[in-house]
Amino acid sequence: MVRQWQAVHPELDTGPMEVIGRINRCAALLQQAEDAPLRRAGLSRPEFDLLGALRRTGHELTPGELARETFSSGAAVTKRLKQLTERGLVERRGDTRDRRVAHLRLTDAGRELVDGILPEQLAYETAVLSVLAPEGQGELASLLAELLGQLEGRTGALRA
């Protein structure tokens, strides 16, 4: 793809396309394979992200807090929570002072599901990254953290 663009527009620097394109392709391939354990459990990636946020924080969260934790819209969180509640994986408790606020927590079944899937997810990720030396993994993590920090800080400016 890069060679084709270089042939059409040799005056343009396609270096950024090489980096972004590889990140996007890696993300797509990782999600396809990584989601296999989730599919077997009947979960989507966004549903697992919600369950994981409730598990790793260790306390109840409101839907708004879950949206921030998972970088999701409020409407998407509401839809997913309805499904997860119906499946008995999440419990909803009303706020004693404000009926409009809900507090969410994992049920025992939700906690068992997350704890059962997580080792398989981590084993897969370890296997994928094993092609890189530990130093390379650390360097890649640092570079991606730096890029992510910049992107998260500039999201509005990048959309303009």
C-alpha positions in Angstrom: 0.0 0.0 0.0 2.8 2.4 0.9 4.7 1.7 -2.3 1.6 2.3 -4.3 1.0 5.7 -2.7 4.7 6.5 -3.2 4.3 5.7 -6.9 1.2 7.9 -7.1 2.6 10.7 -4.9 6.4 10.4 -4.7 6.6 13.9 -3.1 4.6 12.9 0.0 6.2 11.3 3.1 4.2 8.1 3.7 6.1 7.3 7.0 3.2 8.2 9.2 1.0 5.9 7.1 3.4 3.0 7.8 3.1 3.5 11.6 -0.6 4.1 11.8 -1.5 1.4 9.3 0.5 -1.1 11.2 -1.1 -0.1 14.5 -4.6 -0.4 13.0 -3.8 -3.8 11.3 -2.3 -5.2 14.6 -5.4 -4.0 16.5 -7.7 -5.7 14.1 -5.8 -9.0 14.1 -5.5 -8.9 17.9 -9.2 -8.3 18.4 -10.2 -11.1 16.0 -8.1 -13.7 17.9 -8.4 -12.2 21.3 -12.2 -12.2 21.2 -12.4 -16.0 20.7 -12.5 -16.7 24.5 -15.1 -13.9 24.8 -17.2 -15.4 22.1 -17.1 -18.8 23.7 -18.4 -17.1 26.9 -21.1 -15.3 24.9 -19.6 -11.9 25.5 -18.6 -9.1 23.2 -15.4 -7.1 23.7 -17.3 -4.0 25.0 -19.3 -6.2 27.4 -16.1 -7.7 28.8 -14.6 -4.3 29.1 -17.5 -3.2 31.4 -17.2 -6.4 33.5 -13.5 -6.0 33.7 -13.8 -2.4 34.8 -16.2 -3.4 37.6 -13.8 -6.2 38.6 -10.5 -4.3 38.6 -11.8 -1.2 40.4 -13.1 -3.5 43.2 -16.1 -1.3 44.0 -19.5 -0.2 42.7 -19.5 2.3 39.8 -22.2 4.4 38.3 -23.0 4.1 34.6 -21.2 7.4 34.0 -18.1 6.2 35.7 -18.2 3.0 33.7 -18.5 5.1 30.5 -15.3 7.0 31.5 -13.5 3.8 32.5 -14.2 2.1 29.2 -14.1 5.1 26.9 -17.7 4.4 25.8 -20.8 6.5 25.3 -23.4 6.6 28.0 -26.0 5.2 25.6 -23.7 2.2 24.7 -23.0 1.5 28.4 -26.8 1.6 29.2 -27.5 -0.9 26.4 -24.7 -3.3 27.5 -25.6 -3.0 31.1 -29.2 -4.0 30.4 -27.9 -7.2 28.6 -25.4 -8.0 31.4 -28.0 -7.4 34.1 -30.5 -9.7 32.3 -27.8 -12.4 32.2 -27.3 -12.1 35.9 -23.7 -10.8 35.6 -24.2 -7.3 37.0 -26.4 -6.0 39.8 -27.9 -2.5 39.9 -28.6 -0.7 43.2 -30.4 2.6 43.4 -28.9 5.5 45.2 -30.6 6.3 48.5 -30.4 10.0 48.0 -31.0 10.3 44.2 -33.3 7.8 42.4 -31.8 8.7 39.1 -28.4 7.3 40.0 -27.6 3.6 39.8 -24.7 1.9 41.4 -23.5 -1.2 39.6 -21.5 -4.2 40.8 -20.6 -7.7 39.6 -22.6 -10.6 40.8 -20.8 -13.7 41.9 -21.5 -15.2 38.4 -20.0 -12.0 36.8 -16.9 -12.2 38.9 -16.4 -15.9 38.2 -16.8 -15.3 34.5 -14.2 -12.5 34.4 -11.8 -14.4 36.6 -12.2 -17.5 34.4 -11.6 -15.6 31.1 -8.8 -13.4 32.2 -6.0 -16.0 32.4 -6.8 -17.2 28.9 -6.7 -13.6 27.6 -3.3 -13.0 29.3 -1.9 -16.3 28.0 -2.9 -15.3 24.5 -1.3 -11.8 24.9 1.9 -13.3 26.3 2.1 -15.7 23.3 1.6 -12.9 20.8 4.2 -10.7 22.4 6.7 -13.5 22.8 8.1 -12.8 19.4 9.5 -9.6 20.9 12.4 -9.6 23.4 11.3 -8.3 26.8 13.3 -5.1 26.2 11.4 -4.6 23.0 8.1 -5.2 24.7 9.0 -2.5 27.3 10.1 -0.1 24.6 6.9 -0.7 22.6 4.7 -0.2 25.7 6.5 3.1 26.5 6.2 4.4 22.9 2.5 3.5 22.7 1.9 5.0 26.1 3.5 8.2 24.9 1.5 8.3 21.7 -1.7 7.4 23.6 -1.1 10.2 26.1 -0.7 12.7 23.3 -3.8 11.5 21.5 -6.0 11.5 24.6 -4.9 15.1 25.4 -5.5 16.3 21.8 -8.6 14.4 20.8 -10.7 17.5 20.2 -7.9 19.3 18.3 -7.4 16.3 16.0 -11.0 16.2 15.0 -11.1 19.8 13.9 
